[in-house]
Structure formats: C-alpha cells, structure tokens
C-alpha cells in the first residue's frame, strides 16, 4: 500500500527593503528556501540585488494552484504588489523570524 503525502506549497514575496526591489517565487519548503536566499545560496536575481527579506507569503494546496498564483502575481503592476504586502504586513517586517518559532 502506498500512502500519498500531500505537500504544502508557498507563494512568497521577498524585498530588498521597504518598497524596494521585489521577487516572487514558489516553494514547498519556505523556511529552507528563504534561508537559501538570505545566505546567498541562490544564484541570480535575489543575490545580485540583495532581495532577502520575506515580506509576504501564502499557502496553496497544490502545485498547479501555487504556480498559477505565482504567474498571476508576476504579471501584476508594482502598485498592486505593494498593496498586497502592505495589507498583510504594513511594517514590512521580515517574516522569516516568525517561521522559526
């Protein structure tokens, strides 16, 4: 008998600073992925532009939903992205610390 383990997917936004450069991604292990971004273990955009602060994330029940949401958010204009972050995290706090609790 094979047991199916349902994974959790996260769509997340990183920022370089309050209202700074933004990055949107998807992962199944948010704590690990943000750690990788923070410690320069991910080559590319986030490392190049210092985008290491987790300012928003949401949970999706499957990969298709998460990837669809990521694509949707990436198409948004900047004002919509800032509004989403500020509605949920008005202080632009780094949410990574809350994941560690």
N, C-alpha and C positions, 0 to 999 in steps of 0.2 A: 504494500500500500504506500503510495506517495502522498505526502502531505504538502499542500501548497501554502507557502508563506507569502502573504501579501505584503509587498513593500510599500513604504510611505515615500512620497515624492514631494520635494520642496521647490518652489519657485522663489528666488531670492533676489534682492537688490543690494548691491554694495555701493558705497560712495567714498570719494576721496576725502570729503569734508562736508559740512552742512551746505546744501545746494551746490555741491561740487560735481565732479565727473561721476557718472553712474554706469553701473554694469549690471546686467540682468542674466541670471543663469538658472539651471535646473540641476538637482542632485537627489540622491537617495540618502545621503549622509551629510546633513547640513553642518554639523559640528566639525567633521573632518574636512569638508570642502572649504569652509571659512578659515580653518586653521591653515590649510594649504595656501590660500590667498594671502593671509596675514604674514606668513613666513616666507614668502617669495618662492614657494614650491611650484607655482603655476606660471609657466612662461606665457608671455603675451600681454594683452591689454591691461589687465589689473596690476601686473607687476610693473609695467612700463609707466603707468600713470598713477601709481600709488593708491589704487582703489581697494581699500582693505576693511572698511567699516561696514558691518552688516546693519542696514537701516530698515529693512523690511523683508518679511518672508510670509509665505502662505503654504498651506499643506494641500496636496492633491491626492486623490485616492488611486490614481493610476497614471502610468507614463503618458498615455495619449492626452489626458486632460492637462497634465503638467506641461508637456511640450507645446500644446495648443495655447495655453495661457502665456507661456514664455514668448512665443511668436507674436501673440496679440500685444503684449506689453512692449515688446521691442519696436512695434510699429507706432505706438503712441507718441504724441509730441511730448516734449520735455515738461511742459506745464502740467499735463495730466499725470506724469510720473511723480513730479514734485508734490502734487496734490494728494496722491495716494500715500506717499510716505508721510506727509505732514498730518494727514487724517489719523494715521495709526501710530506715528512716532514723532510728535510735534517738536521734541527736543533733539531729534536726530541722534539719539543715544545709540551707542554700539550695542546691538542686541546679542552679540556673541557671548558676553558675560552671562546673560540670562540662560543661555543654552547649557552652560557649565554647571548650573545648580541642580 
